Amino acid sequence: MNQPYTKPLVAIAFVLLATISNASAQSKITEKYFRHLMYNHVSPHVPIRGIYEIDKLEAQKTSHYIFKYDKSNRLVEIINNHYHTERRHPLTTIGAYRTVFNYKDHKETRTYFDKNGNRIANDRNVYKEEYLFDKKRFKYALKFYDLEDKPMESEWGIARYEWSRGKKFVIERRFNLNNEMVNVSPYFEFGITGILYDKAGFPKGHFNLTGNLEIQENSAGVASYQDTYDENGNHVLYTYHNKHDELVKNQWGFAIGKKDYDQNGNFIARSTFDENNNLIDERVVPSNAHIQLASPATEQDSLEIRQKSLGYLVALQELRPQLMENVFHPDLAKRTIGFDPREKKENIRETTYQQMIEYAKSWNKAGNRFPPKPYNQVVILDIYHRIATVKLISDNWVEHLHLVKTNHEWKIINLLWQFKDVNMYPD
């Protein structure tokens, strides 16, 4: 009599066990939150590291990365919520919202996804990365694959990396799909290289090596570039050396680069020096981590914006092509609403910069396109730093103008207009 109830009870028990098992597996995943990734311009052999760890509450208020670990403390996922602007570097930045790590048979595979769960390429412009490890967990190879799991080259023309242990260095070689050796990057001439790590596991130096693994100089006289990280993991100093370990200028004309960071690890300034430690250049690094709002517009800006806006109408009214040329930016986009009688529907009509100059030569040659005393009204709607929005009202038209300030001069760059008389647009 109880037989009909056996299968449902078993099924329910199975579902409960599966739910408990799944919840148990989920509980074994731990999360950490970091403001930044450690900067790496050396090699993909250098592990990904999060720096400036914060808690979950702080992460909700700022740019960050989420690192997820399994019960063996292996990295299984990175969620990229880092929205502060920074210069992308294929060895440092990820370029994907979600990075998934899988481990099997001494192999680590990384795949990349957007916010919708679609596979995408990372900042190396590859879809899948496969790292190979020996029994002692030494990383000895990296291969790149496309969406069909076929070997592919990165944006630097590299299809695979090979690493081996040396007496002092980790030896790196790189190959394209034709099995030809390639340089460390298209813009830096190092072939076989030696990576020197410090005791904390940070890359301390990167050396250009001969086939016999001896240090040699490239065509610019550089044999190594060496890095210093501070206690927070910030990349604070990088220097270029000849084969005698003496400072030497690189191909960009400096020997020493110094980087400054704020208290939260945001890169804020850079300075360069020659081989004698003489300052060559220093500059602030812009970032949306620190936003400086524009000051209120000056009276001079308002005056010039008004003059340029009115100048467009005056140039038409008084046949002044040079004035028209002066008020418009060469990249002008001037548009209005038109009608296609064949399609029997409205469209957008455009007028170019050159056409406007020609109109200023002859459009009002009879002098009857405007009243004897034209009505021209300029209303400045907004000015923010180097952009402005203006409403221009004349006898004929209502127009919205965008102006931009380049090379210390305001110009009209966008213009959207319609006839003042709404009867020109029958329903």
C-alpha positions in Angstrom: 0.0 0.0 0.0 2.9 2.4 0.6 4.7 1.6 -2.7 3.3 4.6 -4.7 4.9 7.0 -2.2 8.5 5.6 -2.3 9.7 7.2 -5.5 8.6 10.8 -4.6 10.2 10.5 -1.2 13.4 9.3 -2.7 13.3 12.1 -5.3 12.7 14.7 -2.6 15.6 13.3 -0.5 17.8 13.5 -3.6 16.9 17.1 -4.3 17.5 18.0 -0.6 20.9 16.3 -0.7 21.8 18.0 -3.9 20.8 21.3 -2.5 22.8 20.8 0.7 25.8 19.6 -1.3 25.6 22.6 -3.6 25.3 25.0 -0.7 28.2 23.3 0.9 30.3 23.7 -2.2 29.3 27.4 -2.4 30.3 27.9 1.2 33.8 26.8 0.4 34.3 29.7 -2.0 35.9 32.6 -0.3 36.1 36.2 -1.6 38.6 39.0 -1.2 38.3 42.6 -2.5 41.1 44.7 -3.9 41.3 48.2 -5.2 43.9 47.4 -7.8 46.0 44.8 -9.6 49.7 44.8 -9.2 51.4 46.5 -12.2 53.3 44.1 -14.4 55.2 45.0 -17.5 57.5 42.0 -17.4 55.8 38.8 -18.3 52.6 36.7 -18.0 54.8 34.4 -15.9 54.3 36.9 -13.1 51.2 35.9 -11.1 48.1 38.1 -10.9 48.0 39.9 -7.6 45.4 42.1 -6.0 46.7 45.0 -3.9 45.1 47.3 -1.4 42.7 44.9 0.1 39.4 46.3 1.3 36.2 44.8 2.8 32.9 44.2 1.1 31.3 47.3 2.5 34.1 49.6 1.2 34.1 47.8 -2.2 30.4 48.9 -2.7 31.6 52.5 -2.6 34.6 52.4 -4.9 36.3 50.8 -7.9 37.5 47.3 -7.1 38.2 43.7 -8.1 36.7 40.6 -6.5 39.0 37.6 -6.2 37.3 34.2 -5.5 39.2 31.2 -4.1 38.3 27.5 -3.8 38.9 25.4 -0.7 42.5 24.8 -1.9 43.0 28.6 -2.0 43.3 28.5 -5.7 42.0 31.5 -7.7 38.8 30.4 -9.5 37.3 33.7 -10.6 38.0 37.5 -10.9 35.1 39.9 -11.2 36.3 43.2 -12.7 34.5 46.2 -11.1 37.5 48.5 -11.6 36.1 51.6 -13.3 38.9 54.1 -12.6 40.6 55.2 -15.8 44.1 53.9 -16.3 46.4 53.1 -19.2 45.8 49.6 -20.3 48.7 47.2 -20.5 48.3 43.7 -21.9 50.4 42.2 -19.0 48.6 44.1 -16.2 44.9 44.8 -17.1 42.4 42.1 -17.8 39.9 43.7 -20.2 37.0 41.4 -19.2 34.3 41.6 -16.7 34.7 38.0 -15.5 37.7 35.8 -15.6 37.2 32.1 -14.9 40.0 29.7 -13.8 39.8 26.0 -14.2 42.4 23.4 -13.0 43.0 19.9 -14.4 46.1 17.7 -14.7 48.8 20.3 -14.0 46.9 22.7 -16.3 45.3 26.1 -15.5 42.8 27.5 -18.1 41.6 31.0 -18.1 38.5 32.1 -20.1 37.0 35.6 -20.3 33.4 36.9 -20.3 31.4 40.1 -20.5 28.6 41.1 -18.2 26.1 39.1 -20.3 28.1 35.9 -20.0 29.4 36.0 -23.6 33.0 34.8 -24.3 35.3 37.8 -25.2 39.0 38.4 -25.7 41.1 39.9 -22.9 43.6 42.8 -23.2 46.1 40.4 -24.8 43.3 40.0 -27.5 43.1 36.2 -26.9 40.0 34.2 -25.9 41.6 31.4 -23.8 44.9 31.0 -22.0 46.3 27.7 -21.0 49.1 27.6 -18.4 51.1 24.4 -17.9 52.8 23.4 -14.6 55.2 20.7 -13.7 54.9 18.5 -10.6 56.6 21.1 -8.4 54.0 23.8 -9.6 56.6 25.6 -11.7 54.8 27.4 -14.6 56.6 26.3 -17.7 54.3 27.2 -20.7 51.4 29.4 -21.8 49.4 28.9 -25.0 46.7 31.1 -26.5 43.4 29.9 -28.2 40.5 31.4 -30.1 36.8 30.7 -29.6 37.1 27.4 -31.5 40.0 26.3 -29.3 42.5 26.7 -32.2 45.9 28.2 -31.4 46.1 31.9 -32.0 48.5 34.9 -31.6 48.1 37.7 -29.2 48.1 41.3 -30.3 51.9 41.2 -29.8 52.2 38.3 -32.3 52.8 35.7 -29.6 51.2 32.2 -29.7 53.0 30.7 -26.8 55.5 31.4 -24.0 58.0 28.8 -22.7 59.8 29.1 -19.3 62.6 27.1 -17.8 64.6 27.4 -14.6 68.0 28.9 -14.8 70.7 29.3 -12.1 69.5 32.9 -11.4 66.7 33.6 -13.7 63.4 32.2 -15.0 64.3 31.9 -18.7 61.5 33.1 -21.1 61.2 32.4 -24.8 58.2 33.4 -27.0 57.0 32.0 -30.3 54.5 32.9 -33.0 52.3 30.4 -34.9 55.2 29.7 -37.3 57.3 28.6 -34.4 59.6 31.6 -34.8 61.0 33.4 -31.8 59.6 36.9 -31.2 60.5 39.8 -29.0 59.0 40.5 -25.6 56.8 43.1 -27.3 56.6 44.9 -30.7 57.9 48.0 -29.2 60.8 46.6 -27.1 63.7 44.6 -28.5 64.4 41.8 -26.0 64.6 38.2 -27.3 65.4 35.4 -24.9 64.9 37.0 -21.5 65.7 36.3 -17.8 63.2 37.2 -15.1 64.6 37.8 -11.7 62.2 37.6 -8.7 62.8 39.1 -5.3 62.1 37.2 -2.1 58.6 38.5 -2.0 57.9 37.1 -5.5 57.9 40.5 -7.2 59.7 40.8 -10.6 62.9 42.5 -9.7 64.6 42.6 -13.1 64.1 41.6 -16.8 67.3 40.8 -18.7 68.1 40.4 -22.4 70.0 37.2 -23.0 72.1 35.6 -25.7 71.5 32.0 -26.9 74.1 31.0 -24.3 72.0 32.9 -21.6 74.6 35.7 -21.2 73.4 39.2 -20.6 73.6 41.3 -23.8 72.5 44.8 -24.9 69.8 45.4 -27.5 70.3 47.9 -30.3 69.5 50.8 -28.0 72.2 49.8 -25.6 69.7 48.4 -23.0 70.5 45.0 -21.3 67.9 45.1 -18.5 65.1 47.0 -17.0 64.7 46.7 -13.2 61.7 47.3 -11.0 61.1 48.4 -7.4 57.8 47.9 -5.6 56.9 49.4 -2.2 55.4 47.7 0.8 51.9 48.1 -0.6 52.7 46.5 -4.0 52.9 49.8 -5.9 55.3 49.9 -8.9 57.3 52.9 -7.8 60.6 52.8 -9.8 61.8 51.3 -13.0 65.3 51.8 -14.4 67.2 50.8 -17.6 70.8 49.4 -17.5 73.5 48.3 -19.9 75.3 44.9 -19.6 77.6 46.4 -16.9 74.5 47.3 -14.8 75.1 51.0 -15.4 72.1 53.3 -15.9 71.5 54.0 -19.6 68.8 55.8 -21.6 66.2 53.7 -23.2 64.7 54.2 -26.7 62.3 56.8 -25.3 65.2 58.9 -24.0 65.1 58.3 -20.2 66.9 56.0 -17.8 64.8 56.3 -14.7 61.0 56.4 -14.2 59.4 57.2 -10.9 55.7 56.8 -10.1 53.7 58.4 -7.3 50.5 57.1 -5.8 47.9 58.4 -3.4 46.9 56.7 -0.1 44.5 54.4 -2.0 47.1 53.2 -4.5 45.9 55.4 -7.4 48.7 56.3 -9.8 48.8 60.1 -9.7 52.2 61.3 -11.1 55.1 60.3 -13.2 58.6 61.7 -13.6 61.6 60.6 -15.7 65.3 61.2 -15.3 68.5 60.7 -17.3 71.4 58.4 -16.3 72.8 61.0 -14.0 69.4 61.4 -12.2 68.7 64.8 -13.8 65.0 65.5 -14.2 63.8 65.2 -17.8 60.0 65.4 -17.4 57.3 65.3 -14.8 53.6 65.2 -15.2 50.3 64.6 -13.4 48.5 61.4 -14.5 44.8 62.2 -15.0 42.3 59.7 -13.6 38.6 59.7 -12.7 39.7 58.6 -9.2 40.2 62.3 -8.6 37.9 64.6 -10.5 38.6 68.4 -10.6 35.5 70.2 -11.5 35.6 73.2 -13.8 35.7 76.7 -12.5 32.8 79.0 -13.5 33.1 80.4 -17.0 34.8 83.8 -17.4 33.1 86.9 -18.8 35.5 86.6 -21.7 34.3 83.1 -22.5 30.7 84.2 -22.4 31.5 87.2 -24.6 33.3 85.1 -27.2 30.6 82.4 -27.2 27.9 85.0 -27.8 30.0 86.7 -30.6 30.6 83.3 -32.4 27.0 82.3 -32.1 25.8 85.7 -33.5 28.6 85.7 -36.1 27.1 82.7 -37.9 23.8 84.7 -38.5 25.7 87.9 -39.3 27.9 86.1 -41.8 24.7 84.9 -43.7 23.0 88.3 -43.4 25.9 90.5 -44.5 27.6 88.1 -47.0 30.8 87.6 -44.9 32.4 84.2 -45.8 35.5 85.0 -43.8 33.4 85.5 -40.7 31.6 82.2 -41.4 34.9 80.5 -41.7 35.9 81.9 -38.3 32.9 81.0 -36.3 32.6 77.3 -37.4 34.9 74.4 -36.6 36.0 72.5 -39.7 34.4 69.4 -38.3 31.0 71.1 -38.2 27.9 68.8 -38.1 24.9 71.0 -39.1 21.5 69.1 -39.3 17.8 69.7 -39.6 14.6 67.9 -40.3 13.7 67.2 -43.9 11.2 65.2 -45.9 11.7 62.6 -48.6 8.7 62.8 -51.0 9.5 59.4 -52.5 9.7 57.6 -49.2 7.0 59.9 -47.8 8.7 60.2 -44.5 10.9 62.6 -42.6 14.7 62.4 -42.7 17.7 64.3 -41.6 19.4 66.8 -43.9 23.0 67.8 -43.4 25.0 70.9 -44.4 28.8 70.9 -44.4 31.4 73.4 -43.3 32.3 74.2 -46.9 28.7 74.6 -47.9 28.2 77.2 -45.1 31.1 79.2 -46.3 29.6 79.2 -49.8 26.2 80.2 -48.4 27.8 83.2 -46.8 29.0 84.4 -50.3 25.6 84.4 -52.0 22.6 83.1 -50.1 21.4 86.6 -49.1 22.8 88.4 -52.2 19.4 90.0 -52.9 19.2 91.2 -49.3 15.7 89.9 -48.8 16.2 86.7 -46.8 15.9 88.6 -43.6 14.0 91.8 -42.4 15.8 95.1 -42.7 16.6 94.9 -39.0 17.1 91.2 -38.3 16.0 89.7 -34.9 19.0 87.7 -33.5 18.8 86.4 -29.9 21.5 84.4 -28.2 20.7 82.4 -25.0 23.7 80.7 -23.4 22.2 77.6 -21.8 25.4 76.2 -20.3 29.2 76.5 -20.2 31.4 73.8 -18.8 35.1 74.4 -19.1 35.7 73.9 -22.9 32.2 73.0 -24.1 29.1 75.2 -24.3 25.4 74.9 -25.3 23.6 77.9 -26.9 20.0 78.5 -28.1 19.9 80.9 -31.1 16.6 82.5 -32.2 16.3 84.5 -35.4 13.5 85.6 -37.6 13.7 82.4 -39.5 15.0 79.6 -37.2 15.3 78.2 -33.7 18.7 76.6 -33.4 20.7 74.7 -30.8 24.4 75.1 -31.0 27.3 73.2 -29.4 30.6 75.1 -29.1 34.0 73.8 -28.3 37.2 75.6 -27.2 40.3 74.4 -28.9 43.6 76.2 -29.3 42.2 78.9 -27.0 39.4 79.7 -29.4 35.6 79.0 -29.3 34.1 77.5 -32.4 30.6 76.1 -33.3 31.0 72.4 -33.9 27.4 71.1 -33.8 24.2 72.9 -35.0 20.7 71.5 -35.0 18.0 73.8 -36.3 14.4 73.9 -37.4 12.1 76.6 -38.9 10.7 79.0 -36.4 7.3 78.7 -38.1 5.9 75.4 -37.0 3.5 75.4 -40.0 6.6 74.5 -42.1 6.1 71.0 -40.5 2.6 69.9 -41.3 1.3 66.8 -39.5 
